[in-house]
């Protein structure tokens, strides 16, 4: 016997197959299968003195182990950032729904009739601006979310827009009014680094009570 193979018997086909599969690191599962087959081949070769290919089986086990490390490392390098991006995108879905909710309410408010304290009709206009609500950053909380707080939404404008949030949320909101134009804004700090992402949806009113809402949401540093 030379180099772990038998001169009187045949080379193990299983050992050969194991080595071939172990080399194919472009297919993530193949090195794992090759490693397993290499171990099985090694057991069979050790129990059968007429069966050669021990060196091939050992090579399959080594190459398979390295292949697993490389292939799963590459997979993790791609999958982890993609997963993080997916989570952030899921969180940002909150923004889209909330800003459009504010915009629809502002549109309804603008088209409704409003009176002064003396009963005189007011021209179409949006309600006054609000501060950023809630006051504190959601990132300051352990889970990165603001907890429901009905008191935070008692500002007259939020009441006029019939807007409040009754479940945990990642972003804070603001309504900026210029009378016949508005900006609905969301601010977030998903990675808690003190740098805020900003999302804005704008609207413009006309003297006859119509409102045009921007077709898309403006984003600045959306992944922060």
matplotlib code that plots the C-alpha trace (Angstrom):
import matplotlib.pyplot as plt

x = [0.0, 1.3, 0.0, -3.1, -4.3, -4.2, -2.2, -4.3, -7.8, -9.7, -9.9, -13.1, -15.6, -17.1, -13.8, -13.5, -17.1, -16.5, -13.4, -15.2, -18.2, -15.9, -14.2, -17.5, -17.7, -19.8, -22.7, -23.0, -24.3, -21.8, -18.8, -20.9, -22.1, -18.5, -17.2, -19.9, -19.1, -15.4, -16.0, -18.2, -15.5, -12.8, -14.8, -15.3, -11.7, -10.4, -12.7, -11.7, -8.0, -8.7, -10.2, -8.0, -8.5, -7.7, -5.8, -8.7, -11.1, -8.8, -8.5, -12.3, -12.7, -10.2, -11.3, -15.0, -14.4, -12.6, -15.3, -18.1, -16.3, -15.8, -19.3, -21.2, -19.0, -19.8, -23.5, -23.5, -21.7, -24.5, -27.4, -26.8, -26.7, -29.7, -31.6, -30.7, -31.8, -35.1, -35.7, -35.1, -37.4, -40.1, -39.7, -39.8, -43.2, -44.5, -43.5, -45.3, -48.6, -48.4, -47.4, -50.2, -52.6, -51.6, -51.8, -55.3, -56.5, -54.9, -56.6, -60.0, -59.4, -58.4, -61.6, -63.9, -65.5, -64.0, -65.3, -63.8, -65.0, -67.4, -68.8, -67.0, -65.9, -62.2, -60.5, -59.2, -56.1, -54.3, -54.1, -51.1, -47.7, -46.9, -43.7, -42.0, -44.1, -43.2, -40.7, -38.0, -36.3, -37.6, -34.0, -33.6, -35.8, -34.5, -36.2, -35.8, -39.5, -41.7, -44.4, -48.1, -48.8, -52.2, -51.1, -48.4, -51.1, -53.2, -51.8, -54.8, -53.5, -53.1, -56.6, -57.8, -56.2, -57.5, -54.0, -52.5, -50.5, -51.8, -49.1, -45.3, -43.6, -40.0, -40.5, -41.6, -43.9, -44.3, -46.8, -45.4, -48.0, -47.6, -51.3, -52.0, -49.1, -48.0, -45.2, -45.8, -42.5, -41.2, -37.9, -36.1, -32.8, -32.9, -29.2, -29.2, -26.2, -27.6, -28.0, -31.7, -33.4, -36.0, -39.1, -41.4, -44.7, -45.9, -49.2, -50.3, -53.8, -55.7, -58.2, -61.1, -60.3, -58.5, -55.2, -52.4, -50.2, -46.7, -46.5, -43.7, -42.0, -38.8, -36.1, -32.9, -30.6, -33.4, -31.3, -30.2]
y = [0.0, 3.5, 6.9, 5.3, 3.3, -0.4, -1.9, -5.1, -3.5, -0.8, 2.9, 3.8, 5.5, 7.1, 8.7, 10.1, 11.4, 13.0, 14.9, 16.1, 17.4, 19.0, 21.0, 22.5, 25.4, 27.4, 25.2, 25.9, 22.4, 20.4, 20.8, 19.6, 16.5, 15.9, 16.1, 13.6, 11.2, 11.6, 10.5, 7.5, 6.6, 6.7, 4.4, 1.9, 2.0, 1.4, -1.6, -3.1, -3.6, -4.3, -0.9, 2.1, 5.8, 6.8, 9.8, 10.9, 10.6, 12.6, 15.3, 15.3, 15.9, 18.7, 20.4, 19.9, 21.6, 24.6, 24.7, 24.9, 27.7, 29.7, 29.0, 29.7, 32.7, 34.2, 33.4, 35.1, 38.1, 38.5, 37.4, 39.4, 42.9, 41.9, 40.8, 44.1, 46.0, 44.0, 44.8, 48.5, 48.5, 46.9, 49.6, 52.3, 51.0, 52.6, 56.0, 55.6, 54.7, 57.4, 60.3, 59.4, 59.3, 62.8, 64.1, 62.7, 64.3, 67.6, 67.4, 66.8, 69.6, 72.1, 71.3, 71.7, 75.0, 76.8, 79.8, 82.4, 82.9, 85.5, 83.2, 84.6, 82.1, 81.5, 80.9, 77.4, 76.7, 74.0, 73.9, 75.3, 73.6, 71.1, 70.3, 67.0, 64.3, 62.5, 65.0, 62.4, 60.2, 56.7, 55.4, 56.4, 53.5, 49.9, 48.5, 51.6, 52.3, 55.0, 53.6, 54.7, 57.9, 59.5, 62.7, 63.3, 63.8, 66.4, 69.3, 71.1, 70.4, 66.6, 66.7, 68.6, 66.1, 63.3, 61.8, 59.8, 56.5, 53.9, 51.2, 51.2, 53.0, 53.8, 57.3, 60.7, 63.0, 66.7, 68.8, 72.0, 74.4, 77.5, 78.2, 76.9, 74.4, 71.7, 69.2, 66.0, 64.9, 61.7, 61.5, 58.4, 57.1, 53.3, 52.7, 55.1, 57.0, 60.5, 61.0, 61.2, 60.0, 62.3, 61.5, 64.2, 64.3, 67.7, 69.2, 72.4, 73.9, 76.2, 79.0, 76.8, 74.2, 71.6, 70.0, 68.4, 66.0, 65.2, 61.9, 60.5, 60.8, 62.8, 60.8, 62.0, 59.3, 56.8, 54.0, 56.0]
z = [0.0, -1.0, 0.0, 1.7, -1.3, -1.8, -4.6, -4.6, -4.4, -6.1, -5.1, -3.3, -5.7, -2.6, -1.8, -5.3, -5.3, -1.9, -3.1, -6.3, -4.3, -1.7, -4.4, -5.7, -3.3, -5.7, -4.6, -0.8, 0.1, -2.0, 0.3, 3.3, 1.4, 0.3, 3.9, 5.0, 2.2, 2.9, 6.5, 5.3, 2.8, 5.4, 7.7, 4.8, 3.7, 7.3, 7.6, 4.2, 3.6, -0.1, -0.6, -1.5, -1.6, 2.0, 0.9, -1.3, 1.6, 3.9, 1.2, 0.8, 4.5, 4.7, 1.4, 2.4, 5.8, 4.2, 1.5, 4.1, 5.9, 2.6, 1.1, 4.3, 5.0, 1.6, 2.1, 5.5, 4.1, 1.6, 3.7, 6.9, 5.2, 3.1, 6.3, 8.0, 5.0, 5.0, 8.7, 8.1, 5.1, 7.1, 9.7, 7.1, 5.9, 9.0, 7.6, 4.4, 6.0, 8.7, 6.4, 3.9, 6.8, 7.9, 4.3, 3.8, 7.0, 6.1, 2.7, 4.3, 6.8, 4.0, 2.1, 5.1, 6.1, 9.1, 11.0, 13.3, 16.9, 15.6, 12.9, 9.9, 7.2, 7.0, 3.6, 3.0, 5.1, 6.9, 10.7, 12.6, 12.8, 15.5, 17.4, 16.7, 18.5, 20.7, 22.2, 22.9, 20.3, 20.1, 19.9, 23.6, 24.6, 25.1, 22.0, 19.9, 19.8, 21.2, 23.4, 23.0, 24.8, 24.2, 26.0, 23.4, 20.7, 22.4, 20.4, 18.8, 15.3, 15.9, 17.2, 14.2, 11.9, 14.1, 14.2, 17.0, 17.3, 19.6, 19.2, 19.6, 16.7, 15.4, 14.1, 15.4, 13.5, 12.7, 10.8, 9.3, 8.0, 5.8, 5.6, 2.1, 2.0, 4.4, 5.1, 6.9, 8.4, 10.0, 11.9, 12.9, 14.3, 13.8, 14.6, 17.6, 16.4, 16.8, 13.1, 12.0, 8.9, 7.5, 5.4, 4.1, 2.2, 1.0, 0.0, -1.7, -1.5, -3.9, -3.1, -4.2, -1.5, -3.5, -2.4, -4.4, -2.5, -3.7, -5.7, -3.6, -0.2, 0.0, 1.9, 3.5, 5.1, 5.1, 6.7, 9.7]

ax = plt.figure().add_subplot(projection="3d")
ax.plot(x, y, z, "-o")
ax.set_aspect("equal")
plt.show()
